[in-house]
Amino acid sequence: MLRFILPITFFVLSLSALFVTPVRAADPWVVYQGAMGELKGKNIVLVSGDEEYRSEEVLPQLGKILAEHHGCKCTVLFAIDSKDGAISPNTTDNIPGLDALDGADLMIIMTRFRNLPEGQMKHIVDYVDSGRPIIGLRTATHAFAGMKAYAKYNYNSKDWSGGFGRQVLGETWVNHHGGHGRQSTRGLLVEERKDSPILRGLKNGDVWGTTDVYTVHLPLPETCQPLVMGQVLEGMKFDDQPLDEKDTPAGKRKNDPMMPVAWTNSFKSVSGKTARVFTTTMGSADDFATPGTRRLLVNATYWALGLEDKITDKLNIDLVGEYKPHPFGNNKYTPGVKPEDLKMIK
């Protein structure tokens, strides 16, 4: 009797296995799906991955704001530890999901010295070559380093001088201009550009952050137009005074002349299209807590998408959910966080 039961049991178990839905691992990225708003129907991909300025906190919050208040779809990508699937800013060679760029209307990028494998990097290169718009935050000026297949994108490229940073965004990594970790930045609007739609709803001092001013030397004004200059402050508080330079010799002063901290660029891609590009060297998680810095980025998003006529000083820049940014600094990220932990909770 047993010899008849065993084959039947095996058959039943095998048949049932065919109808068991396998457990699918959560995607190593997060998608915020908007519903209503001026950006409805737009697809934005936000690429994070830096060790210091908490892009893994900034870009999810920016994605939530754009999706929740403005209606677009936002896909946020992260540097991922392939062993446990956790967000790992120190992992410089893995940002899964970059194929999302293939159908994107806008790329917002905040990476630092990434050495991505050829298969991942190709999606970024194809996006740049397509002539679609780009927004670069803080360390995006030195987004890539050490790559071989796409070496020209490296921040120190000699063949494509300054790589992605200089050629596409307008500048590569040069140096810290303000005192790193001790002199914050106040944004002053460029008088000749005060009517730019990107600056609507902003006045001098609205843009502020604890990050310091970078050294920036923009190309000719035919392509790059500075919008906000960075005033170096004496300390790390919003209302600190400008750096006292009365005894500093000319040529070594930090605020005379000031460095740009936000600008636009026109990048002509290999496709022959001219891309709209906006870059700011602001953008740490701390910086993004300042309403003026958020407004600058939301305005820039509309402008990059060709919707500058929709920009008003009433655009909603309110934070979505809890936002408690960590201070910038190496190894100050929260370990063990996975993209699925950052989903929007209604």
PyMOL commands that set and color helices and strands:
alter all, ss='L'
color gray80, all
select helices_A, chain A and resi 2-18+55-70+98-103+118-130+138-142+151-153+163-169+191-193+197-199+285-288+291-304+308-310+339-342
alter helices_A, ss='H'
color red, helices_A
select strands_A, chain A and resi 29-33+43-49+73-77+106-111+134-137+185-189+208-209+224-232+259-268+274-280
alter strands_A, ss='S'
color yellow, strands_A
deselect
rebuild
show_as cartoon
